[in-house]
């Protein structure tokens, strides 16, 4: 039986099908299945079942993603439609006080991933 608090890191992912464009390079809207990953850290105390309710966090991430318009550029926080802006958008997701966001990654595909390191 563990008698001390432990720090655990978690990754919660969601896939989001959205269009975007990146002027001046890409003028036309085009589809991507953006893969968004929250990199989280939480403390688990000896009396706790877990440090982070991953199912609840996954649902929260899905809901946050569903708030984005079909065309990412139509979101006031993502006017350029970039993965950098999407990282910042998802970095503003509300978390429980004992959970720390340590990073956000957004991938347009498996070859291109943008990572925002937060702590």
Backbone atoms as SQL, in Angstrom:
CREATE TABLE atoms (id INTEGER PRIMARY KEY, chain TEXT, resi INTEGER, resn TEXT, atom TEXT, x REAL, y REAL, z REAL);
INSERT INTO atoms VALUES
  (1, 'A', 1, 'UNK', 'N', 0.832, -1.184, 0.000),
  (2, 'A', 1, 'UNK', 'CA', 0.000, 0.000, 0.000),
  (3, 'A', 1, 'UNK', 'C', 0.875, 1.245, 0.000),
  (4, 'A', 2, 'UNK', 'N', 0.620, 2.148, -0.931),
  (5, 'A', 2, 'UNK', 'CA', 1.381, 3.392, -1.026),
  (6, 'A', 2, 'UNK', 'C', 0.864, 4.369, 0.026),
  (7, 'A', 3, 'UNK', 'N', 1.797, 4.943, 0.783),
  (8, 'A', 3, 'UNK', 'CA', 1.419, 5.814, 1.889),
  (9, 'A', 3, 'UNK', 'C', 1.817, 7.271, 1.652),
  (10, 'A', 4, 'UNK', 'N', 2.174, 7.600, 0.420),
  (11, 'A', 4, 'UNK', 'CA', 2.557, 8.981, 0.120),
  (12, 'A', 4, 'UNK', 'C', 1.829, 9.462, -1.132),
  (13, 'A', 5, 'UNK', 'N', 1.788, 10.751, -1.287),
  (14, 'A', 5, 'UNK', 'CA', 1.192, 11.322, -2.496),
  (15, 'A', 5, 'UNK', 'C', 2.128, 11.100, -3.675),
  (16, 'A', 6, 'UNK', 'N', 1.546, 10.838, -4.825),
  (17, 'A', 6, 'UNK', 'CA', 2.320, 10.633, -6.043),
  (18, 'A', 6, 'UNK', 'C', 1.821, 11.588, -7.121),
  (19, 'A', 7, 'UNK', 'N', 2.726, 11.983, -7.994),
  (20, 'A', 7, 'UNK', 'CA', 2.380, 12.858, -9.110),
  (21, 'A', 7, 'UNK', 'C', 2.282, 11.991, -10.367),
  (22, 'A', 8, 'UNK', 'N', 1.152, 12.098, -11.060),
  (23, 'A', 8, 'UNK', 'CA', 0.934, 11.359, -12.298),
  (24, 'A', 8, 'UNK', 'C', 0.748, 12.338, -13.449),
  (25, 'A', 9, 'UNK', 'N', 1.256, 11.961, -14.621),
  (26, 'A', 9, 'UNK', 'CA', 1.009, 12.712, -15.847),
  (27, 'A', 9, 'UNK', 'C', -0.008, 11.944, -16.679),
  (28, 'A', 10, 'UNK', 'N', -0.862, 12.687, -17.372),
  (29, 'A', 10, 'UNK', 'CA', -1.950, 12.109, -18.163),
  (30, 'A', 10, 'UNK', 'C', -1.961, 12.754, -19.542),
  (31, 'A', 11, 'UNK', 'N', -2.442, 12.007, -20.513),
  (32, 'A', 11, 'UNK', 'CA', -2.703, 12.553, -21.840),
  (33, 'A', 11, 'UNK', 'C', -4.145, 12.233, -22.198),
  (34, 'A', 12, 'UNK', 'N', -4.883, 13.266, -22.548),
  (35, 'A', 12, 'UNK', 'CA', -6.282, 13.113, -22.948),
  (36, 'A', 12, 'UNK', 'C', -6.385, 13.624, -24.381),
  (37, 'A', 13, 'UNK', 'N', -6.928, 12.777, -25.278),
  (38, 'A', 13, 'UNK', 'CA', -6.994, 13.130, -26.701),
  (39, 'A', 13, 'UNK', 'C', -8.413, 13.208, -27.211),
  (40, 'A', 14, 'UNK', 'N', -8.563, 14.025, -28.243),
  (41, 'A', 14, 'UNK', 'CA', -9.821, 14.100, -28.988),
  (42, 'A', 14, 'UNK', 'C', -9.477, 14.396, -30.444),
  (43, 'A', 15, 'UNK', 'N', -10.277, 13.862, -31.336),
  (44, 'A', 15, 'UNK', 'CA', -10.120, 14.153, -32.755),
  (45, 'A', 15, 'UNK', 'C', -11.282, 15.028, -33.190),
  (46, 'A', 16, 'UNK', 'N', -10.962, 16.044, -33.932),
  (47, 'A', 16, 'UNK', 'CA', -11.913, 17.079, -34.304),
  (48, 'A', 16, 'UNK', 'C', -11.845, 17.297, -35.810),
  (49, 'A', 17, 'UNK', 'N', -12.920, 17.045, -36.513),
  (50, 'A', 17, 'UNK', 'CA', -12.955, 17.280, -37.961),
  (51, 'A', 17, 'UNK', 'C', -13.435, 18.707, -38.206),
  (52, 'A', 18, 'UNK', 'N', -12.526, 19.526, -38.718),
  (53, 'A', 18, 'UNK', 'CA', -12.819, 20.929, -38.978),
  (54, 'A', 18, 'UNK', 'C', -12.097, 21.383, -40.243),
  (55, 'A', 19, 'UNK', 'N', -12.607, 22.480, -40.805),
  (56, 'A', 19, 'UNK', 'CA', -11.946, 23.135, -41.930),
  (57, 'A', 19, 'UNK', 'C', -11.140, 24.318, -41.405),
  (58, 'A', 20, 'UNK', 'N', -10.116, 24.685, -42.182),
  (59, 'A', 20, 'UNK', 'CA', -9.397, 25.924, -41.895),
  (60, 'A', 20, 'UNK', 'C', -8.686, 26.384, -43.157),
  (61, 'A', 21, 'UNK', 'N', -8.184, 27.597, -43.115),
  (62, 'A', 21, 'UNK', 'CA', -7.313, 28.117, -44.162),
  (63, 'A', 21, 'UNK', 'C', -6.248, 28.963, -43.477),
  (64, 'A', 22, 'UNK', 'N', -5.091, 29.062, -44.116),
  (65, 'A', 22, 'UNK', 'CA', -3.964, 29.800, -43.548),
  (66, 'A', 22, 'UNK', 'C', -3.442, 30.818, -44.561),
  (67, 'A', 23, 'UNK', 'N', -4.142, 31.955, -44.687),
  (68, 'A', 23, 'UNK', 'CA', -3.678, 32.953, -45.647),
  (69, 'A', 23, 'UNK', 'C', -2.288, 33.469, -45.256),
  (70, 'A', 24, 'UNK', 'N', -1.421, 33.791, -46.159),
  (71, 'A', 24, 'UNK', 'CA', -1.627, 33.788, -47.605),
  (72, 'A', 24, 'UNK', 'C', -1.281, 32.455, -48.272),
  (73, 'A', 25, 'UNK', 'N', -0.848, 31.461, -47.502),
  (74, 'A', 25, 'UNK', 'CA', -0.428, 30.189, -48.095),
  (75, 'A', 25, 'UNK', 'C', -1.626, 29.398, -48.620),
  (76, 'A', 26, 'UNK', 'N', -2.608, 29.171, -47.759),
  (77, 'A', 26, 'UNK', 'CA', -3.808, 28.424, -48.138),
  (78, 'A', 26, 'UNK', 'C', -4.997, 29.367, -48.049),
  (79, 'A', 27, 'UNK', 'N', -5.556, 29.717, -49.186),
  (80, 'A', 27, 'UNK', 'CA', -6.690, 30.637, -49.225),
  (81, 'A', 27, 'UNK', 'C', -8.012, 29.879, -49.085),
  (82, 'A', 28, 'UNK', 'N', -8.068, 28.685, -49.660),
  (83, 'A', 28, 'UNK', 'CA', -9.292, 27.882, -49.650),
  (84, 'A', 28, 'UNK', 'C', -9.403, 27.089, -48.348),
  (85, 'A', 29, 'UNK', 'N', -10.613, 26.970, -47.828),
  (86, 'A', 29, 'UNK', 'CA', -10.844, 26.105, -46.667),
  (87, 'A', 29, 'UNK', 'C', -10.615, 24.658, -47.070),
  (88, 'A', 30, 'UNK', 'N', -9.996, 23.908, -46.188),
  (89, 'A', 30, 'UNK', 'CA', -9.789, 22.479, -46.424),
  (90, 'A', 30, 'UNK', 'C', -9.938, 21.740, -45.091),
  (91, 'A', 31, 'UNK', 'N', -10.298, 20.472, -45.186),
  (92, 'A', 31, 'UNK', 'CA', -10.598, 19.648, -44.008),
  (93, 'A', 31, 'UNK', 'C', -9.340, 19.062, -43.388),
  (94, 'A', 32, 'UNK', 'N', -9.391, 18.919, -42.082),
  (95, 'A', 32, 'UNK', 'CA', -8.396, 18.153, -41.318),
  (96, 'A', 32, 'UNK', 'C', -9.126, 17.430, -40.193),
  (97, 'A', 33, 'UNK', 'N', -8.602, 16.302, -39.819),
  (98, 'A', 33, 'UNK', 'CA', -9.005, 15.642, -38.579),
  (99, 'A', 33, 'UNK', 'C', -7.940, 16.026, -37.554),
  (100, 'A', 34, 'UNK', 'N', -8.144, 17.159, -36.916),
  (101, 'A', 34, 'UNK', 'CA', -7.175, 17.652, -35.934),
  (102, 'A', 34, 'UNK', 'C', -7.179, 16.731, -34.721),
  (103, 'A', 35, 'UNK', 'N', -5.998, 16.305, -34.313),
  (104, 'A', 35, 'UNK', 'CA', -5.894, 15.530, -33.081),
  (105, 'A', 35, 'UNK', 'C', -5.356, 16.458, -31.994),
  (106, 'A', 36, 'UNK', 'N', -6.164, 16.655, -30.966),
  (107, 'A', 36, 'UNK', 'CA', -5.824, 17.553, -29.858),
  (108, 'A', 36, 'UNK', 'C', -5.489, 16.698, -28.643),
  (109, 'A', 37, 'UNK', 'N', -4.366, 16.994, -28.011),
  (110, 'A', 37, 'UNK', 'CA', -3.963, 16.264, -26.810),
  (111, 'A', 37, 'UNK', 'C', -3.664, 17.252, -25.694),
  (112, 'A', 38, 'UNK', 'N', -4.306, 17.038, -24.566),
  (113, 'A', 38, 'UNK', 'CA', -3.982, 17.793, -23.354),
  (114, 'A', 38, 'UNK', 'C', -2.993, 16.963, -22.551),
  (115, 'A', 39, 'UNK', 'N', -1.895, 17.581, -22.151),
  (116, 'A', 39, 'UNK', 'CA', -0.894, 16.928, -21.307),
  (117, 'A', 39, 'UNK', 'C', -1.086, 17.506, -19.909),
  (118, 'A', 40, 'UNK', 'N', -1.488, 16.663, -18.985),
  (119, 'A', 40, 'UNK', 'CA', -1.924, 17.111, -17.660),
  (120, 'A', 40, 'UNK', 'C', -1.109, 16.446, -16.560),
  (121, 'A', 41, 'UNK', 'N', -1.083, 17.090, -15.419),
  (122, 'A', 41, 'UNK', 'CA', -0.407, 16.541, -14.237),
  (123, 'A', 41, 'UNK', 'C', -1.334, 16.716, -13.041),
  (124, 'A', 42, 'UNK', 'N', -1.401, 15.677, -12.215),
  (125, 'A', 42, 'UNK', 'CA', -2.233, 15.755, -11.011),
  (126, 'A', 42, 'UNK', 'C', -1.605, 14.920, -9.902),
  (127, 'A', 43, 'UNK', 'N', -1.858, 15.353, -8.699),
  (128, 'A', 43, 'UNK', 'CA', -1.384, 14.628, -7.524),
  (129, 'A', 43, 'UNK', 'C', -2.452, 13.650, -7.067),
  (130, 'A', 44, 'UNK', 'N', -2.016, 12.446, -6.773),
  (131, 'A', 44, 'UNK', 'CA', -2.921, 11.436, -6.213),
  (132, 'A', 44, 'UNK', 'C', -2.486, 11.179, -4.781),
  (133, 'A', 45, 'UNK', 'N', -3.364, 11.496, -3.852),
  (134, 'A', 45, 'UNK', 'CA', -3.085, 11.265, -2.438),
  (135, 'A', 45, 'UNK', 'C', -3.412, 9.821, -2.085),
  (136, 'A', 46, 'UNK', 'N', -2.835, 9.305, -0.995),
  (137, 'A', 46, 'UNK', 'CA', -3.072, 7.900, -0.628),
  (138, 'A', 46, 'UNK', 'C', -4.549, 7.532, -0.489),
  (139, 'A', 47, 'UNK', 'N', -5.376, 8.465, -0.073),
  (140, 'A', 47, 'UNK', 'CA', -6.802, 8.158, 0.118),
  (141, 'A', 47, 'UNK', 'C', -7.621, 8.309, -1.170),
  (142, 'A', 48, 'UNK', 'N', -7.010, 8.817, -2.243),
  (143, 'A', 48, 'UNK', 'CA', -7.726, 9.043, -3.501),
  (144, 'A', 48, 'UNK', 'C', -7.737, 7.788, -4.366),
  (145, 'A', 49, 'UNK', 'N', -8.805, 7.638, -5.134),
  (146, 'A', 49, 'UNK', 'CA', -8.860, 6.547, -6.095),
  (147, 'A', 49, 'UNK', 'C', -7.939, 6.846, -7.280),
  (148, 'A', 50, 'UNK', 'N', -7.945, 8.109, -7.722),
  (149, 'A', 50, 'UNK', 'CA', -7.096, 8.524, -8.839),
  (150, 'A', 50, 'UNK', 'C', -6.830, 10.020, -8.722),
  (151, 'A', 51, 'UNK', 'N', -5.871, 10.494, -9.491),
  (152, 'A', 51, 'UNK', 'CA', -5.535, 11.910, -9.449),
  (153, 'A', 51, 'UNK', 'C', -6.380, 12.745, -10.385),
  (154, 'A', 52, 'UNK', 'N', -6.824, 12.133, -11.483),
  (155, 'A', 52, 'UNK', 'CA', -7.602, 12.842, -12.490),
  (156, 'A', 52, 'UNK', 'C', -8.686, 11.911, -13.008),
  (157, 'A', 53, 'UNK', 'N', -9.897, 12.399, -13.057),
  (158, 'A', 53, 'UNK', 'CA', -10.993, 11.633, -13.653),
  (159, 'A', 53, 'UNK', 'C', -10.850, 11.774, -15.166),
  (160, 'A', 54, 'UNK', 'N', -10.219, 10.776, -15.795),
  (161, 'A', 54, 'UNK', 'CA', -9.906, 10.871, -17.217),
  (162, 'A', 54, 'UNK', 'C', -11.153, 10.866, -18.092),
  (163, 'A', 55, 'UNK', 'N', -12.187, 10.155, -17.694),
  (164, 'A', 55, 'UNK', 'CA', -13.422, 10.125, -18.483),
  (165, 'A', 55, 'UNK', 'C', -14.067, 11.510, -18.488),
  (166, 'A', 56, 'UNK', 'N', -14.145, 12.127, -17.323),
  (167, 'A', 56, 'UNK', 'CA', -14.711, 13.478, -17.234),
  (168, 'A', 56, 'UNK', 'C', -13.882, 14.471, -18.041),
  (169, 'A', 57, 'UNK', 'N', -12.550, 14.354, -17.965),
  (170, 'A', 57, 'UNK', 'CA', -11.681, 15.274, -18.700),
  (171, 'A', 57, 'UNK', 'C', -11.812, 15.063, -20.201),
  (172, 'A', 58, 'UNK', 'N', -11.960, 13.832, -20.628),
  (173, 'A', 58, 'UNK', 'CA', -12.154, 13.547, -22.053),
  (174, 'A', 58, 'UNK', 'C', -13.461, 14.176, -22.549),
  (175, 'A', 59, 'UNK', 'N', -14.508, 14.076, -21.747),
  (176, 'A', 59, 'UNK', 'CA', -15.789, 14.688, -22.113),
  (177, 'A', 59, 'UNK', 'C', -15.663, 16.210, -22.176),
  (178, 'A', 60, 'UNK', 'N', -14.936, 16.783, -21.246),
  (179, 'A', 60, 'UNK', 'CA', -14.737, 18.237, -21.235),
  (180, 'A', 60, 'UNK', 'C', -13.974, 18.682, -22.491),
  (181, 'A', 61, 'UNK', 'N', -12.960, 17.909, -22.866),
  (182, 'A', 61, 'UNK', 'CA', -12.196, 18.220, -24.071),
  (183, 'A', 61, 'UNK', 'C', -13.083, 18.122, -25.314),
  (184, 'A', 62, 'UNK', 'N', -13.912, 17.086, -25.383),
  (185, 'A', 62, 'UNK', 'CA', -14.840, 16.937, -26.515),
  (186, 'A', 62, 'UNK', 'C', -15.788, 18.136, -26.591),
  (187, 'A', 63, 'UNK', 'N', -16.348, 18.523, -25.462),
  (188, 'A', 63, 'UNK', 'CA', -17.275, 19.665, -25.426),
  (189, 'A', 63, 'UNK', 'C', -16.578, 20.953, -25.845),
  (190, 'A', 64, 'UNK', 'N', -15.353, 21.143, -25.386),
  (191, 'A', 64, 'UNK', 'CA', -14.595, 22.342, -25.736),
  (192, 'A', 64, 'UNK', 'C', -14.333, 22.359, -27.243),
  (193, 'A', 65, 'UNK', 'N', -14.028, 21.189, -27.793),
  (194, 'A', 65, 'UNK', 'CA', -13.807, 21.084, -29.233),
  (195, 'A', 65, 'UNK', 'C', -15.066, 21.348, -30.035),
  (196, 'A', 66, 'UNK', 'N', -16.196, 20.878, -29.536),
  (197, 'A', 66, 'UNK', 'CA', -17.466, 21.074, -30.244),
  (198, 'A', 66, 'UNK', 'C', -17.879, 22.540, -30.291),
  (199, 'A', 67, 'UNK', 'N', -17.325, 23.365, -29.421),
  (200, 'A', 67, 'UNK', 'CA', -17.627, 24.798, -29.436),
  (201, 'A', 67, 'UNK', 'C', -16.988, 25.511, -30.631),
  (202, 'A', 68, 'UNK', 'N', -15.960, 24.895, -31.191),
  (203, 'A', 68, 'UNK', 'CA', -15.308, 25.514, -32.345),
  (204, 'A', 68, 'UNK', 'C', -16.229, 25.461, -33.554),
  (205, 'A', 69, 'UNK', 'N', -16.314, 26.547, -34.312),
  (206, 'A', 69, 'UNK', 'CA', -17.122, 26.504, -35.528),
  (207, 'A', 69, 'UNK', 'C', -16.521, 25.519, -36.540),
  (208, 'A', 70, 'UNK', 'N', -17.316, 25.109, -37.512),
  (209, 'A', 70, 'UNK', 'CA', -16.843, 24.167, -38.534),
  (210, 'A', 70, 'UNK', 'C', -15.600, 24.718, -39.236),
  (211, 'A', 71, 'UNK', 'N', -15.571, 26.010, -39.485),
  (212, 'A', 71, 'UNK', 'CA', -14.369, 26.650, -40.030),
  (213, 'A', 71, 'UNK', 'C', -13.638, 27.300, -38.857),
  (214, 'A', 72, 'UNK', 'N', -12.492, 26.740, -38.508),
  (215, 'A', 72, 'UNK', 'CA', -11.731, 27.177, -37.334),
  (216, 'A', 72, 'UNK', 'C', -11.493, 28.685, -37.353),
  (217, 'A', 73, 'UNK', 'N', -11.231, 29.245, -38.523),
  (218, 'A', 73, 'UNK', 'CA', -10.934, 30.675, -38.640),
  (219, 'A', 73, 'UNK', 'C', -12.088, 31.559, -38.174),
  (220, 'A', 74, 'UNK', 'N', -13.300, 31.016, -38.097),
  (221, 'A', 74, 'UNK', 'CA', -14.454, 31.791, -37.630),
  (222, 'A', 74, 'UNK', 'C', -14.477, 31.955, -36.114),
  (223, 'A', 75, 'UNK', 'N', -13.597, 31.264, -35.417),
  (224, 'A', 75, 'UNK', 'CA', -13.472, 31.422, -33.963),
  (225, 'A', 75, 'UNK', 'C', -12.638, 32.678, -33.694),
  (226, 'A', 76, 'UNK', 'N', -13.113, 33.597, -32.845),
  (227, 'A', 76, 'UNK', 'CA', -12.356, 34.831, -32.567),
  (228, 'A', 76, 'UNK', 'C', -10.943, 34.578, -32.036),
  (229, 'A', 77, 'UNK', 'N', -10.714, 33.435, -31.398),
  (230, 'A', 77, 'UNK', 'CA', -9.387, 33.126, -30.860),
  (231, 'A', 77, 'UNK', 'C', -8.470, 32.463, -31.881),
  (232, 'A', 78, 'UNK', 'N', -9.010, 32.127, -33.058),
  (233, 'A', 78, 'UNK', 'CA', -8.226, 31.409, -34.075),
  (234, 'A', 78, 'UNK', 'C', -8.399, 32.025, -35.464),
  (235, 'A', 79, 'UNK', 'N', -8.250, 33.335, -35.608),
  (236, 'A', 79, 'UNK', 'CA', -8.525, 33.957, -36.904),
  (237, 'A', 79, 'UNK', 'C', -7.597, 33.499, -38.028),
  (238, 'A', 80, 'UNK', 'N', -6.378, 33.093, -37.682),
  (239, 'A', 80, 'UNK', 'CA', -5.441, 32.613, -38.696),
  (240, 'A', 80, 'UNK', 'C', -5.603, 31.141, -39.018),
  (241, 'A', 81, 'UNK', 'N', -6.397, 30.444, -38.209),
  (242, 'A', 81, 'UNK', 'CA', -6.630, 29.022, -38.440),
  (243, 'A', 81, 'UNK', 'C', -5.417, 28.143, -38.210),
  (244, 'A', 82, 'UNK', 'N', -4.462, 28.627, -37.426),
  (245, 'A', 82, 'UNK', 'CA', -3.208, 27.888, -37.235),
  (246, 'A', 82, 'UNK', 'C', -3.291, 26.898, -36.072),
  (247, 'A', 83, 'UNK', 'N', -2.397, 25.927, -36.109),
  (248, 'A', 83, 'UNK', 'CA', -2.325, 24.977, -34.994),
  (249, 'A', 83, 'UNK', 'C', -1.835, 25.678, -33.725),
  (250, 'A', 84, 'UNK', 'N', -1.037, 26.731, -33.884),
  (251, 'A', 84, 'UNK', 'CA', -0.590, 27.499, -32.720),
  (252, 'A', 84, 'UNK', 'C', -1.785, 28.138, -32.015),
  (253, 'A', 85, 'UNK', 'N', -2.685, 28.725, -32.808),
  (254, 'A', 85, 'UNK', 'CA', -3.884, 29.334, -32.222),
  (255, 'A', 85, 'UNK', 'C', -4.776, 28.276, -31.585),
  (256, 'A', 86, 'UNK', 'N', -4.872, 27.117, -32.219),
  (257, 'A', 86, 'UNK', 'CA', -5.670, 26.037, -31.630),
  (258, 'A', 86, 'UNK', 'C', -5.072, 25.574, -30.304),
  (259, 'A', 87, 'UNK', 'N', -3.751, 25.501, -30.220),
  (260, 'A', 87, 'UNK', 'CA', -3.113, 25.143, -28.946),
  (261, 'A', 87, 'UNK', 'C', -3.503, 26.145, -27.860),
  (262, 'A', 88, 'UNK', 'N', -3.456, 27.428, -28.184),
  (263, 'A', 88, 'UNK', 'CA', -3.822, 28.460, -27.203),
  (264, 'A', 88, 'UNK', 'C', -5.296, 28.360, -26.825),
  (265, 'A', 89, 'UNK', 'N', -6.147, 28.074, -27.800),
  (266, 'A', 89, 'UNK', 'CA', -7.581, 27.908, -27.529),
  (267, 'A', 89, 'UNK', 'C', -7.795, 26.776, -26.521),
  (268, 'A', 90, 'UNK', 'N', -7.188, 25.627, -26.776),
  (269, 'A', 90, 'UNK', 'CA', -7.395, 24.485, -25.886),
  (270, 'A', 90, 'UNK', 'C', -6.661, 24.646, -24.556),
  (271, 'A', 91, 'UNK', 'N', -5.655, 25.512, -24.508),
  (272, 'A', 91, 'UNK', 'CA', -4.962, 25.778, -23.237),
  (273, 'A', 91, 'UNK', 'C', -5.851, 26.539, -22.262),
  (274, 'A', 92, 'UNK', 'N', -6.943, 27.113, -22.756),
  (275, 'A', 92, 'UNK', 'CA', -7.839, 27.872, -21.878),
  (276, 'A', 92, 'UNK', 'C', -8.976, 27.016, -21.315),
  (277, 'A', 93, 'UNK', 'N', -8.934, 25.718, -21.536),
  (278, 'A', 93, 'UNK', 'CA', -9.969, 24.821, -21.018),
  (279, 'A', 93, 'UNK', 'C', -9.947, 24.842, -19.485),
  (280, 'A', 94, 'UNK', 'N', -11.104, 24.937, -18.845),
  (281, 'A', 94, 'UNK', 'CA', -11.123, 24.967, -17.375),
  (282, 'A', 94, 'UNK', 'C', -10.736, 23.607, -16.775),
  (283, 'A', 95, 'UNK', 'N', -9.955, 23.671, -15.718),
  (284, 'A', 95, 'UNK', 'CA', -9.486, 22.458, -15.037),
  (285, 'A', 95, 'UNK', 'C', -9.806, 22.534, -13.549),
  (286, 'A', 96, 'UNK', 'N', -9.837, 21.370, -12.925),
  (287, 'A', 96, 'UNK', 'CA', -9.984, 21.332, -11.470),
  (288, 'A', 96, 'UNK', 'C', -8.722, 21.914, -10.835),
  (289, 'A', 97, 'UNK', 'N', -8.841, 22.441, -9.643),
  (290, 'A', 97, 'UNK', 'CA', -7.735, 23.167, -9.010),
  (291, 'A', 97, 'UNK', 'C', -6.494, 22.305, -8.763),
  (292, 'A', 98, 'UNK', 'N', -6.655, 21.003, -8.611),
  (293, 'A', 98, 'UNK', 'CA', -5.499, 20.148, -8.335),
  (294, 'A', 98, 'UNK', 'C', -4.846, 19.600, -9.609),
  (295, 'A', 99, 'UNK', 'N', -5.355, 20.005, -10.778),
  (296, 'A', 99, 'UNK', 'CA', -4.830, 19.538, -12.060),
  (297, 'A', 99, 'UNK', 'C', -4.070, 20.679, -12.727),
  (298, 'A', 100, 'UNK', 'N', -2.894, 20.361, -13.260),
  (299, 'A', 100, 'UNK', 'CA', -2.065, 21.339, -13.952),
  (300, 'A', 100, 'UNK', 'C', -1.949, 20.960, -15.418),
  (301, 'A', 101, 'UNK', 'N', -2.158, 21.927, -16.278),
  (302, 'A', 101, 'UNK', 'CA', -1.939, 21.720, -17.705),
  (303, 'A', 101, 'UNK', 'C', -0.468, 21.975, -17.983),
  (304, 'A', 102, 'UNK', 'N', 0.236, 20.967, -18.491),
  (305, 'A', 102, 'UNK', 'CA', 1.667, 21.129, -18.766),
  (306, 'A', 102, 'UNK', 'C', 1.954, 21.309, -20.250),
  (307, 'A', 103, 'UNK', 'N', 0.964, 21.027, -21.088),
  (308, 'A', 103, 'UNK', 'CA', 1.151, 21.237, -22.515),
  (309, 'A', 103, 'UNK', 'C', -0.094, 20.889, -23.300),
  (310, 'A', 104, 'UNK', 'N', -0.132, 21.397, -24.522),
  (311, 'A', 104, 'UNK', 'CA', -1.213, 21.098, -25.457),
  (312, 'A', 104, 'UNK', 'C', -0.570, 20.817, -26.803),
  (313, 'A', 105, 'UNK', 'N', -1.004, 19.756, -27.463),
  (314, 'A', 105, 'UNK', 'CA', -0.532, 19.519, -28.821),
  (315, 'A', 105, 'UNK', 'C', -1.718, 19.418, -29.762),
  (316, 'A', 106, 'UNK', 'N', -1.500, 19.917, -30.970),
  (317, 'A', 106, 'UNK', 'CA', -2.500, 19.841, -32.032),
  (318, 'A', 106, 'UNK', 'C', -1.786, 19.342, -33.278),
  (319, 'A', 107, 'UNK', 'N', -2.322, 18.284, -33.861),
  (320, 'A', 107, 'UNK', 'CA', -1.745, 17.717, -35.081),
  (321, 'A', 107, 'UNK', 'C', -2.761, 17.778, -36.208),
  (322, 'A', 108, 'UNK', 'N', -2.305, 18.268, -37.368),
  (323, 'A', 108, 'UNK', 'CA', -3.139, 18.227, -38.573),
  (324, 'A', 108, 'UNK', 'C', -3.141, 16.821, -39.154),
  (325, 'A', 109, 'UNK', 'N', -2.017, 16.147, -38.994),
  (326, 'A', 109, 'UNK', 'CA', -1.857, 14.753, -39.417),
  (327, 'A', 109, 'UNK', 'C', -0.698, 14.171, -38.619),
  (328, 'A', 110, 'UNK', 'N', -0.373, 12.926, -38.858),
  (329, 'A', 110, 'UNK', 'CA', 0.650, 12.273, -38.030),
  (330, 'A', 110, 'UNK', 'C', 2.053, 12.830, -38.273),
  (331, 'A', 111, 'UNK', 'N', 2.258, 13.541, -39.366),
  (332, 'A', 111, 'UNK', 'CA', 3.579, 14.089, -39.677),
  (333, 'A', 111, 'UNK', 'C', 3.795, 15.505, -39.140),
  (334, 'A', 112, 'UNK', 'N', 2.718, 16.199, -38.772),
  (335, 'A', 112, 'UNK', 'CA', 2.840, 17.600, -38.348),
  (336, 'A', 112, 'UNK', 'C', 2.108, 17.813, -37.026),
  (337, 'A', 113, 'UNK', 'N', 2.879, 18.136, -36.003),
  (338, 'A', 113, 'UNK', 'CA', 2.316, 18.336, -34.675),
  (339, 'A', 113, 'UNK', 'C', 2.893, 19.620, -34.084),
  (340, 'A', 114, 'UNK', 'N', 2.033, 20.425, -33.494),
  (341, 'A', 114, 'UNK', 'CA', 2.457, 21.644, -32.799),
  (342, 'A', 114, 'UNK', 'C', 2.248, 21.416, -31.310),
  (343, 'A', 115, 'UNK', 'N', 3.271, 21.734, -30.516),
  (344, 'A', 115, 'UNK', 'CA', 3.200, 21.519, -29.069),
  (345, 'A', 115, 'UNK', 'C', 3.429, 22.846, -28.350),
  (346, 'A', 116, 'UNK', 'N', 2.506, 23.189, -27.468),
  (347, 'A', 116, 'UNK', 'CA', 2.636, 24.366, -26.610),
  (348, 'A', 116, 'UNK', 'C', 3.021, 23.879, -25.215),
  (349, 'A', 117, 'UNK', 'N', 4.228, 24.205, -24.789),
  (350, 'A', 117, 'UNK', 'CA', 4.696, 23.839, -23.453),
  (351, 'A', 117, 'UNK', 'C', 4.272, 24.934, -22.480),
  (352, 'A', 118, 'UNK', 'N', 3.591, 24.529, -21.418),
  (353, 'A', 118, 'UNK', 'CA', 3.023, 25.515, -20.498),
  (354, 'A', 118, 'UNK', 'C', 3.801, 25.622, -19.192),
  (355, 'A', 119, 'UNK', 'N', 4.321, 24.519, -18.711),
  (356, 'A', 119, 'UNK', 'CA', 5.080, 24.641, -17.459),
  (357, 'A', 119, 'UNK', 'C', 6.395, 23.916, -17.548);
